[in-house]
Amino acid sequence: MLQPYLIGLLMSKGIPMLWQGEEFAENYFLPDFGMGRVSLLRPMRWDFFYDESGRPIVSLIRRLLRIRRRRDHIRQGTYFFFNDWDRYQQFGVLLFARYAATQYTLVAINLSDTGRTVPFWFPMGGDYVEELHGGALNLRNVLSFRRVDLDIPSHYGRIWTLM
């Protein structure tokens, strides 16, 4: 369930800040108040890096950081959030774009327990590659401002970039 939040964090504007071992799937409890917040020893538990839950998280973070490093517009471009309750948020789906000039990336994350298909109208036509898994998820010959139905799996996301 952590994956859509990581996708959102690492593709959002600003400098992504991974906290207290998140990139290694660390899950320490932090007290709400008191000295335990600052003095409690929380050594890195490296076994999370290699276990069945940790490996996919580390792999996803590495892919997201590679995407961010390759795409200048994700690091420095404009950010736009598609605030449409009826189409997206009521279903647990968040969409936002990162763009600069002719570079365009759409990030779609699904926070719900159910895979969702949502409509979207890309502002720029062309071929879009799905950055996380590619292949059959790529969108070919997209026409600008024509409806495209996007499939977003539960507790995950998709990232489409104009090529």
C-alpha positions in Angstrom: 0.0 0.0 0.0 3.0 2.3 0.3 3.7 2.3 -3.5 1.3 5.0 -4.7 2.5 7.4 -2.0 6.1 6.8 -3.1 5.2 7.4 -6.7 3.4 10.7 -5.7 6.3 11.8 -3.5 9.1 11.2 -6.0 7.3 12.6 -9.0 6.0 15.7 -7.3 7.5 19.1 -7.4 10.3 20.0 -5.0 13.1 17.9 -3.6 11.7 14.5 -2.5 12.5 13.8 1.1 12.5 10.1 2.1 12.2 9.9 5.9 13.8 7.5 8.4 14.6 4.7 6.0 11.5 4.8 3.8 13.6 3.9 0.8 14.4 0.6 2.5 10.8 0.0 3.6 11.6 0.8 7.2 8.5 1.0 9.4 9.6 2.2 12.9 6.9 3.5 15.2 7.4 7.1 16.3 5.8 8.2 19.6 3.4 11.1 19.3 5.2 13.2 22.0 8.0 13.0 24.5 11.7 12.2 24.5 11.1 9.0 22.5 10.8 11.1 19.4 14.4 12.2 19.5 16.3 9.8 21.8 14.9 6.4 20.8 17.5 4.4 19.0 16.2 3.3 15.6 19.0 1.4 13.8 18.5 0.4 10.2 17.0 -3.0 9.9 18.8 -4.2 6.7 16.7 -7.3 6.5 13.8 -5.2 5.1 16.0 -4.3 2.2 16.1 -8.0 1.2 12.8 -9.5 2.3 9.7 -10.2 0.2 8.1 -6.8 1.0 11.2 -4.7 0.8 12.7 -5.8 -2.6 9.7 -4.4 -4.6 9.8 -1.1 -2.7 13.5 -0.7 -3.2 13.1 -1.6 -6.9 10.3 0.9 -7.4 12.2 3.7 -5.7 15.2 3.0 -7.9 13.0 3.2 -11.0 11.4 6.4 -9.8 14.7 8.0 -9.1 16.0 7.0 -12.6 12.9 8.6 -14.2 13.3 11.7 -12.2 17.0 11.9 -13.1 16.3 11.4 -16.8 13.4 13.9 -17.1 14.4 17.6 -16.5 10.7 18.6 -16.6 9.9 16.4 -13.6 12.7 18.0 -11.5 12.2 21.6 -12.7 9.1 21.9 -14.8 5.6 23.1 -14.0 3.2 21.1 -11.8 -0.5 20.8 -12.4 -3.0 18.8 -10.2 -6.2 17.6 -11.8 -8.7 18.5 -9.1 -11.9 16.7 -10.3 -13.8 15.0 -7.5 -16.3 13.4 -9.7 -13.8 11.8 -12.1 -10.9 11.1 -9.9 -10.7 11.8 -6.2 -14.0 10.1 -5.2 -12.5 6.8 -6.5 -9.2 7.3 -4.7 -7.3 8.3 -7.9 -5.0 11.3 -8.1 -3.7 12.7 -11.4 -1.0 15.4 -11.8 1.1 16.5 -14.7 4.7 17.7 -14.9 5.6 19.6 -18.0 7.9 22.2 -19.7 7.6 23.3 -23.3 7.0 20.1 -25.4 7.9 17.7 -22.5 4.8 16.3 -20.7 4.4 13.6 -18.1 1.1 12.4 -16.5 1.3 10.7 -13.1 -1.7 8.7 -12.0 -1.9 7.0 -8.6 -4.6 4.8 -7.2 -4.9 4.8 -3.4 -8.0 2.5 -3.4 -8.4 -1.2 -3.0 -9.8 -1.5 -6.5 -8.2 -1.1 -9.9 -9.8 1.9 -11.6 -10.3 3.1 -15.2 -10.6 6.8 -15.5 -11.0 9.2 -18.5 -8.3 11.7 -19.4 -7.7 14.2 -22.2 -4.0 14.6 -22.9 -3.2 18.2 -24.0 -0.4 17.1 -26.4 -0.8 14.4 -29.0 1.7 11.7 -29.8 3.1 8.5 -28.3 3.3 8.1 -24.6 5.6 5.6 -22.9 4.6 4.1 -19.6 7.7 4.7 -17.5 7.3 2.0 -14.8 6.5 -1.1 -17.0 6.1 0.0 -20.6 5.2 -2.5 -23.3 1.4 -2.9 -23.6 0.8 0.0 -21.2 2.3 2.5 -23.7 -0.2 4.7 -25.4 0.2 5.1 -29.2 -1.1 7.8 -31.5 -2.9 9.8 -28.7 -4.8 12.7 -30.2 -4.7 16.0 -28.2 -7.8 16.6 -26.2 -9.4 13.3 -27.1 -10.6 11.0 -24.4 -8.3 8.2 -23.4 -9.3 5.7 -20.7 -6.5 5.0 -18.3 -6.2 1.8 -16.3 -4.6 2.3 -12.9 -4.1 -0.8 -10.6 -5.1 -0.7 -7.0 -2.4 0.6 -4.5 -0.1 1.5 -7.4 0.2 4.0 -10.2 1.3 4.8 -13.8 3.5 7.4 -15.3 3.1 8.3 -19.0 5.6 10.5 -20.7 5.3 12.0 -24.2 8.1 10.7 -26.5 
